[in-house]
Amino acid sequence: MTMSAETPPRGANPAPSRGSAAAKPHARGNHIPLVLYDNYARALREFAPLHADKPVGLYTCGPTVYDYQHIGNYRTFLFEDLLKRVLGWNGYDVLHVMNVTDVGHLTSDADTGEDKMEKGSRRTGKTAWNIAALYTEAFVDDLRALNVIEPDVMPRATAHIPEQIAFIADLEAKGYAYRTSDGIYFDTSRQPDYGYLARLDRAGLDAGRRVDLGEKRNATDFALWKFSPPDAERQMEWDSPWGVGFPGWHIECSAMAERYLGDWFDIHCGGEDHIPVHHTNEIAQTEARSGTRLANFWMHGYFLLEGDAKMAKSAGEFLRLKALVDRGYDPLAYRYLCLTGHYRSQLNFTWDALDAAATGLARMRTAFHALPADASVAPDEGFVARFSAAINDDLNAPRALAIAWEALRGDLAPAVKRATLARFDDVFGFALSTWQPAQEAIPGEVETLARARAAARKAKQWADADRLRGELQNAGYDVEDKPDGYALKRREK
């Protein structure tokens, strides 16, 4: 099924044309088309940017900063980083916006329960504002450890309350919002195609509901603005035309995406759990206000499983990136592990799998480091073409990794191998060119012997120099004389 970038598929109002449907990649790109899976269309589609004269607009749903992120969260962020790198591989500049949810995300997707920030504040004894700063900083540190290219813009929900209020006011003026005793809600019955992204059975949801809807008109209606409870003190609340309260989770992404990328941009990403509620509601809001489905492509990364169950903070104990580091793993070993599975397939985490990934990364690094660097040497065109065919086939990282290993183990000239792998690493993000082997500490007595031998050579006391070389070898070290001194290396067994 092939779909035009200019014509939204069934379930969305036609989006206005905003320039050419395709931008010509620069010289770094290639002639192999980039094909991505669009969850809205449920089909593979050839990617073509909406704006010929602008960067590709990419919005990715970021962290809710009431706690640390777990490694399952980072699988989604790594998929989005891979997408961003592949867009760069194809010659596109990217404007990447990732929100930070620091208010409005309730413990239930049904708009019930406590705000996660308030809950996190009570758990830690810190203010909601302080934990937002703490966990945002920890998140950014983890992104850097994973060699994730940082977003161009990381807007916080609490810094964009006016945009969210203006958005809700427009929805109300258009007849899409209604008031209850606890907030302002979006009326999903106004949209015949509500839920198209998730292919929701709205009739079945309404007929089969077994919970009291309260004052909600429909089972799928969702909160745009929640009133502060009269019997509870909130740390995060604002005045609005409807009363003191705070925004719903979904409105923040629609408002901030539009603020930085407009109401019709290229790609919106998130985890597979965003499909039935969060992204469905983002689309509903933007269709109601602006007449578009917000993004031309909707892409989702699938879960990391632990023991065949989704890894989630709600389960209590969860694995942080720090837990892997504390056990001696390089964070990029986890990056390698994630690239061994396609982003649209669930990946089961085991320590054995992480061990295998760590071994694979170590072997690739060591082999790459041993290759001679020559800036005048170009990558092998045949392998680059094969790599492009793999990675442009809906980000097929496992196949791209296999091609990289084939190039590394093949009969290419050593300098060409290095240039080819360095080019591939623009997509993999393993930082091969900057990696250095760990330097083993030389025992003091060995250094003393080596200095004595150097002094004997300088004095042309060759017999002493030979004796000291023998003592170094007995201690397990070879010495290599260099114009500017010497180098010690542990003897191979």
NORPE-V962771 format. One record per residue. N is the residue number from 0. RES is the residue in one small letter. PSI is psi in degrees with one decimal (* if undefined). OMEGA is omega in whole degrees, 0 to 359 (none if undefined). NEAR is the number of other ideal C-beta (glycine too) atoms within 10 Angstrom. Layout:
BEGIN
N|RES|PSI|OMEGA|NEAR ; N|RES|PSI|OMEGA|NEAR
END
This chain:
BEGIN
0|m|120.3|180|9 ; 1|t|134.9|183|9 ; 2|m|144.1|179|17 ; 3|s|144.9|175|12 ; 4|a|-22.5|183|19 ; 5|e|-14.5|186|15 ; 6|t|103.2|178|11 ; 7|p|143.1|180|20 ; 8|p|177.1|180|16 ; 9|r|140.2|175|8 ; 10|g|0.2|178|18 ; 11|a|147.6|175|19 ; 12|n|146.4|180|15 ; 13|p|133.1|180|10 ; 14|a|145.0|178|21 ; 15|p|144.3|176|11 ; 16|s|129.7|182|12 ; 17|r|57.6|179|16 ; 18|g|-174.2|184|12 ; 19|s|147.5|179|15 ; 20|a|-12.0|182|16 ; 21|a|141.0|175|13 ; 22|a|137.6|182|19 ; 23|k|120.7|178|9 ; 24|p|151.9|177|17 ; 25|h|-175.4|191|10 ; 26|a|-22.7|181|6 ; 27|r|-19.9|183|12 ; 28|g|-169.3|181|16 ; 29|n|170.5|185|18 ; 30|h|-5.1|182|7 ; 31|i|122.4|184|17 ; 32|p|147.4|175|13 ; 33|l|120.1|181|24 ; 34|v|128.4|182|16 ; 35|l|152.0|179|18 ; 36|y|120.0|179|18 ; 37|d|113.8|182|20 ; 38|n|-22.9|177|21 ; 39|y|-45.1|179|26 ; 40|a|-15.2|188|19 ; 41|r|47.1|183|11 ; 42|a|155.5|170|12 ; 43|l|135.0|180|14 ; 44|r|142.9|175|21 ; 45|e|130.3|182|14 ; 46|f|132.8|171|22 ; 47|a|125.6|183|17 ; 48|p|150.0|182|26 ; 49|l|-27.7|186|24 ; 50|h|120.4|182|17 ; 51|a|-27.3|188|13 ; 52|d|16.6|181|8 ; 53|k|160.2|174|17 ; 54|p|157.8|173|17 ; 55|v|128.0|178|23 ; 56|g|119.6|183|23 ; 57|l|121.1|176|26 ; 58|y|127.0|178|29 ; 59|t|132.3|180|24 ; 60|c|123.4|186|24 ; 61|g|-163.4|187|25 ; 62|p|150.6|163|24 ; 63|t|114.9|196|23 ; 64|v|54.2|174|27 ; 65|y|-5.2|181|24 ; 66|d|176.5|174|19 ; 67|y|156.0|174|18 ; 68|q|146.5|177|22 ; 69|h|170.1|187|20 ; 70|i|-22.8|174|25 ; 71|g|-40.6|174|21 ; 72|n|-41.9|185|24 ; 73|y|-20.6|174|26 ; 74|r|-40.1|177|26 ; 75|t|-44.4|180|25 ; 76|f|-31.7|177|25 ; 77|l|-36.6|175|25 ; 78|f|-42.3|181|26 ; 79|e|-33.7|176|27 ; 80|d|-39.2|176|24 ; 81|l|-45.8|178|23 ; 82|l|-46.2|181|24 ; 83|k|-41.9|179|23 ; 84|r|-36.8|179|20 ; 85|v|-37.5|174|22 ; 86|l|-42.4|176|24 ; 87|g|-40.0|177|18 ; 88|w|-35.0|180|22 ; 89|n|7.0|172|20 ; 90|g|9.0|182|15 ; 91|y|138.8|165|21 ; 92|d|151.9|184|12 ; 93|v|134.3|168|19 ; 94|l|107.4|188|17 ; 95|h|122.4|177|25 ; 96|v|126.5|176|22 ; 97|m|120.5|181|22 ; 98|n|158.8|170|24 ; 99|v|115.7|180|23 ; 100|t|105.5|179|21 ; 101|d|16.3|173|25 ; 102|v|152.9|167|30 ; 103|g|-9.1|181|25 ; 104|h|105.3|182|21 ; 105|l|162.8|183|20 ; 106|t|-12.2|177|14 ; 107|s|139.0|176|8 ; 108|d|-9.9|180|16 ; 109|a|18.3|178|15 ; 110|d|31.8|174|20 ; 111|t|170.2|180|12 ; 112|g|-170.2|187|12 ; 113|e|150.6|172|14 ; 114|d|130.6|184|22 ; 115|k|-30.2|179|22 ; 116|m|-42.1|178|29 ; 117|e|-39.3|178|21 ; 118|k|-42.6|178|17 ; 119|g|-36.3|178|20 ; 120|s|-45.0|180|20 ; 121|r|-37.3|181|11 ; 122|r|-39.0|186|11 ; 123|t|-19.6|185|15 ; 124|g|6.4|178|8 ; 125|k|163.7|176|14 ; 126|t|157.2|177|13 ; 127|a|-36.0|179|23 ; 128|w|-39.2|181|15 ; 129|n|-40.4|180|13 ; 130|i|-30.5|176|21 ; 131|a|-44.1|179|25 ; 132|a|-43.1|181|14 ; 133|l|-50.7|186|16 ; 134|y|-25.3|173|22 ; 135|t|-43.9|179|17 ; 136|e|-41.9|178|11 ; 137|a|-38.8|178|18 ; 138|f|-47.0|180|22 ; 139|v|-38.8|177|16 ; 140|d|-41.3|179|12 ; 141|d|-39.6|177|22 ; 142|l|-43.3|180|21 ; 143|r|-40.4|179|12 ; 144|a|-31.8|180|18 ; 145|l|3.7|182|19 ; 146|n|38.5|174|17 ; 147|v|130.8|177|20 ; 148|i|122.9|186|15 ; 149|e|146.7|178|11 ; 150|p|154.4|175|24 ; 151|d|-33.5|180|13 ; 152|v|133.4|175|14 ; 153|m|76.8|183|16 ; 154|p|140.9|176|21 ; 155|r|141.1|180|18 ; 156|a|-39.8|183|29 ; 157|t|-17.5|179|20 ; 158|a|1.5|184|11 ; 159|h|36.0|178|19 ; 160|i|-43.0|179|20 ; 161|p|-40.0|178|12 ; 162|e|-37.6|180|19 ; 163|q|-40.0|178|26 ; 164|i|-42.3|179|20 ; 165|a|-38.5|179|12 ; 166|f|-46.9|181|25 ; 167|i|-39.5|179|25 ; 168|a|-39.7|177|17 ; 169|d|-41.4|179|15 ; 170|l|-40.5|179|22 ; 171|e|-42.5|181|18 ; 172|a|-29.0|180|10 ; 173|k|0.9|177|11 ; 174|g|17.2|182|10 ; 175|y|-3.0|184|22 ; 176|a|147.7|175|23 ; 177|y|160.4|186|16 ; 178|r|139.9|169|14 ; 179|t|-177.5|181|15 ; 180|s|-18.8|182|7 ; 181|d|2.7|177|18 ; 182|g|-172.1|176|24 ; 183|i|128.7|186|25 ; 184|y|152.0|175|23 ; 185|f|131.0|181|27 ; 186|d|98.9|184|20 ; 187|t|-16.8|180|22 ; 188|s|-15.4|179|14 ; 189|r|-12.5|183|15 ; 190|q|107.9|180|19 ; 191|p|-30.4|183|8 ; 192|d|19.3|177|15 ; 193|y|135.3|178|24 ; 194|g|11.2|183|20 ; 195|y|-37.2|180|19 ; 196|l|-44.7|183|25 ; 197|a|-0.9|184|16 ; 198|r|48.9|182|12 ; 199|l|140.9|172|18 ; 200|d|85.4|185|11 ; 201|r|-39.2|179|17 ; 202|a|-41.5|179|8 ; 203|g|-38.1|178|10 ; 204|l|-43.7|180|13 ; 205|d|-41.8|183|13 ; 206|a|-32.5|186|9 ; 207|g|7.5|182|9 ; 208|r|135.3|182|12 ; 209|r|8.7|179|4 ; 210|v|153.7|179|8 ; 211|d|123.2|179|7 ; 212|l|-9.0|185|12 ; 213|g|-128.2|181|10 ; 214|e|1.5|177|13 ; 215|k|141.3|181|20 ; 216|r|-33.0|184|13 ; 217|n|152.9|182|18 ; 218|a|-29.6|184|17 ; 219|t|-3.6|178|24 ; 220|d|149.7|185|22 ; 221|f|158.2|186|24 ; 222|a|132.9|171|26 ; 223|l|-36.8|180|28 ; 224|w|131.1|179|26 ; 225|k|136.4|177|24 ; 226|f|143.8|175|19 ; 227|s|131.6|180|17 ; 228|p|135.2|182|11 ; 229|p|-23.3|183|6 ; 230|d|13.0|181|5 ; 231|a|147.3|179|8 ; 232|e|122.5|179|8 ; 233|r|145.1|176|17 ; 234|q|-29.6|183|14 ; 235|m|103.4|178|22 ; 236|e|155.5|186|17 ; 237|w|154.5|171|17 ; 238|d|147.6|177|10 ; 239|s|170.0|176|19 ; 240|p|-16.0|185|10 ; 241|w|-8.9|182|18 ; 242|g|170.9|182|14 ; 243|v|133.3|180|12 ; 244|g|-150.5|184|22 ; 245|f|156.8|184|26 ; 246|p|156.8|170|28 ; 247|g|165.3|184|25 ; 248|w|-41.0|189|25 ; 249|h|-35.1|186|26 ; 250|i|-29.7|184|27 ; 251|e|-42.2|183|28 ; 252|c|-42.0|178|29 ; 253|s|-43.3|183|27 ; 254|a|-43.5|183|26 ; 255|m|-34.7|175|25 ; 256|a|-45.9|179|23 ; 257|e|-36.5|181|21 ; 258|r|-40.7|186|17 ; 259|y|-22.9|185|17 ; 260|l|-8.6|184|24 ; 261|g|178.0|184|16 ; 262|d|10.4|177|20 ; 263|w|95.0|183|22 ; 264|f|-176.0|195|26 ; 265|d|-56.9|191|24 ; 266|i|135.6|173|26 ; 267|h|132.2|184|28 ; 268|c|162.7|174|26 ; 269|g|-169.0|177|23 ; 270|g|163.7|182|23 ; 271|e|-24.4|179|16 ; 272|d|-12.6|178|16 ; 273|h|-14.6|188|24 ; 274|i|-52.3|189|18 ; 275|p|-21.7|185|16 ; 276|v|-68.8|190|19 ; 277|h|-52.0|182|19 ; 278|h|-33.2|174|27 ; 279|t|-41.9|182|22 ; 280|n|-31.8|172|28 ; 281|e|-46.1|180|28 ; 282|i|-44.3|181|28 ; 283|a|-45.7|181|29 ; 284|q|-45.7|184|26 ; 285|t|-36.8|174|24 ; 286|e|-42.3|182|24 ; 287|a|-37.5|183|23 ; 288|r|-42.5|192|21 ; 289|s|-11.8|178|19 ; 290|g|15.7|176|15 ; 291|t|166.2|176|22 ; 292|r|17.6|174|26 ; 293|l|-55.0|183|28 ; 294|a|147.3|180|27 ; 295|n|-34.2|176|27 ; 296|f|136.7|172|21 ; 297|w|115.1|186|23 ; 298|m|144.3|186|23 ; 299|h|134.6|175|21 ; 300|g|144.1|184|29 ; 301|y|165.1|191|19 ; 302|f|153.0|162|19 ; 303|l|126.7|181|25 ; 304|l|148.5|174|16 ; 305|e|110.0|186|18 ; 306|g|36.6|178|8 ; 307|d|15.2|176|7 ; 308|a|145.7|178|10 ; 309|k|132.8|175|16 ; 310|m|126.5|184|18 ; 311|a|147.0|178|14 ; 312|k|-27.8|181|16 ; 313|s|-17.0|179|7 ; 314|a|-5.4|180|11 ; 315|g|-100.5|179|6 ; 316|e|136.8|177|7 ; 317|f|156.0|185|18 ; 318|l|118.6|172|16 ; 319|r|162.3|175|17 ; 320|l|-36.4|180|23 ; 321|k|-34.2|179|15 ; 322|a|-35.0|177|14 ; 323|l|-43.5|180|20 ; 324|v|-41.9|180|14 ; 325|d|-24.3|178|9 ; 326|r|8.9|173|9 ; 327|g|8.4|181|8 ; 328|y|141.4|170|19 ; 329|d|133.8|179|18 ; 330|p|-30.1|180|18 ; 331|l|-14.1|171|21 ; 332|a|-35.5|176|20 ; 333|y|-38.3|175|26 ; 334|r|-45.2|179|24 ; 335|y|-44.7|180|24 ; 336|l|-44.0|181|26 ; 337|c|-32.5|180|24 ; 338|l|-10.3|177|24 ; 339|t|-8.1|177|15 ; 340|g|144.4|178|18 ; 341|h|142.9|185|18 ; 342|y|-22.1|179|25 ; 343|r|18.7|173|16 ; 344|s|143.8|179|10 ; 345|q|146.7|184|15 ; 346|l|127.1|181|18 ; 347|n|122.5|180|13 ; 348|f|127.2|169|18 ; 349|t|157.8|178|12 ; 350|w|-32.5|177|10 ; 351|d|-40.8|179|7 ; 352|a|-39.6|178|14 ; 353|l|-37.3|176|18 ; 354|d|-43.9|180|13 ; 355|a|-39.2|178|15 ; 356|a|-41.6|179|21 ; 357|a|-39.2|178|19 ; 358|t|-44.5|179|12 ; 359|g|-43.9|179|17 ; 360|l|-43.1|180|23 ; 361|a|-41.9|180|15 ; 362|r|-39.7|179|12 ; 363|m|-43.8|179|21 ; 364|r|-47.0|183|18 ; 365|t|-43.8|179|11 ; 366|a|-41.9|180|16 ; 367|f|-43.5|183|20 ; 368|h|-32.0|182|14 ; 369|a|-12.9|182|11 ; 370|l|143.5|180|20 ; 371|p|138.4|178|10 ; 372|a|132.4|178|13 ; 373|d|106.0|185|13 ; 374|a|-18.6|181|6 ; 375|s|-7.5|184|6 ; 376|v|134.3|180|16 ; 377|a|154.9|175|12 ; 378|p|156.9|178|19 ; 379|d|122.7|186|19 ; 380|e|-35.9|180|10 ; 381|g|-45.9|179|11 ; 382|f|-35.8|178|22 ; 383|v|-40.7|179|20 ; 384|a|-41.8|179|13 ; 385|r|-40.1|178|18 ; 386|f|-44.2|179|26 ; 387|s|-41.8|180|22 ; 388|a|-36.1|180|16 ; 389|a|-52.3|187|21 ; 390|i|-26.1|177|25 ; 391|n|-4.5|175|21 ; 392|d|71.9|179|16 ; 393|d|44.7|174|19 ; 394|l|50.6|182|26 ; 395|n|78.3|183|18 ; 396|a|-39.5|178|23 ; 397|p|-41.8|179|13 ; 398|r|-37.1|178|16 ; 399|a|-38.7|177|23 ; 400|l|-41.5|179|20 ; 401|a|-39.4|178|14 ; 402|i|-38.3|178|20 ; 403|a|-42.8|179|24 ; 404|w|-35.8|178|14 ; 405|e|-41.4|178|13 ; 406|a|-40.5|183|22 ; 407|l|-34.8|184|19 ; 408|r|-6.7|184|10 ; 409|g|-164.1|187|12 ; 410|d|23.4|173|5 ; 411|l|154.1|174|20 ; 412|a|143.2|186|13 ; 413|p|-44.8|181|13 ; 414|a|-32.5|178|16 ; 415|v|-39.5|176|18 ; 416|k|-47.2|182|24 ; 417|r|-44.4|180|24 ; 418|a|-37.9|180|22 ; 419|t|-46.6|180|26 ; 420|l|-36.5|178|24 ; 421|a|-38.6|178|15 ; 422|r|-43.8|178|19 ; 423|f|-33.5|184|23 ; 424|d|-15.0|171|19 ; 425|d|-29.3|179|12 ; 426|v|-44.1|183|23 ; 427|f|-41.1|181|23 ; 428|g|30.9|180|20 ; 429|f|-3.6|180|23 ; 430|a|44.1|183|12 ; 431|l|-38.2|186|21 ; 432|s|-20.1|181|12 ; 433|t|-6.1|182|8 ; 434|w|141.6|176|16 ; 435|q|142.4|177|7 ; 436|p|148.5|177|10 ; 437|a|134.4|179|5 ; 438|q|119.5|180|6 ; 439|e|134.9|177|9 ; 440|a|128.9|179|7 ; 441|i|127.2|179|13 ; 442|p|146.7|183|13 ; 443|g|-39.8|182|8 ; 444|e|-31.1|177|10 ; 445|v|-43.5|177|17 ; 446|e|-38.2|180|13 ; 447|t|-44.1|177|11 ; 448|l|-42.7|182|22 ; 449|a|-40.6|178|22 ; 450|r|-38.6|179|13 ; 451|a|-39.6|178|16 ; 452|r|-41.8|179|23 ; 453|a|-39.9|179|16 ; 454|a|-38.4|179|13 ; 455|a|-40.7|178|18 ; 456|r|-42.1|180|17 ; 457|k|-35.1|179|9 ; 458|a|3.2|180|10 ; 459|k|34.7|176|8 ; 460|q|75.9|192|14 ; 461|w|-35.1|180|10 ; 462|a|-43.3|178|8 ; 463|d|-38.5|180|15 ; 464|a|-41.9|179|20 ; 465|d|-39.0|178|12 ; 466|r|-42.7|181|15 ; 467|l|-34.2|174|22 ; 468|r|-42.5|178|19 ; 469|g|-39.5|179|12 ; 470|e|-37.5|176|15 ; 471|l|-41.9|179|20 ; 472|q|-38.2|177|12 ; 473|n|-29.4|178|10 ; 474|a|-3.8|176|15 ; 475|g|18.9|184|12 ; 476|y|141.3|169|19 ; 477|d|150.5|178|13 ; 478|v|133.5|179|19 ; 479|e|121.6|180|9 ; 480|d|135.9|180|12 ; 481|k|160.2|180|8 ; 482|p|-31.8|182|4 ; 483|d|16.3|179|5 ; 484|g|-126.8|182|10 ; 485|y|165.3|176|14 ; 486|a|138.5|178|11 ; 487|l|140.3|179|17 ; 488|k|133.5|179|11 ; 489|r|135.9|181|12 ; 490|r|138.9|177|11 ; 491|e|139.1|181|6 ; 492|k|*|none|4
END
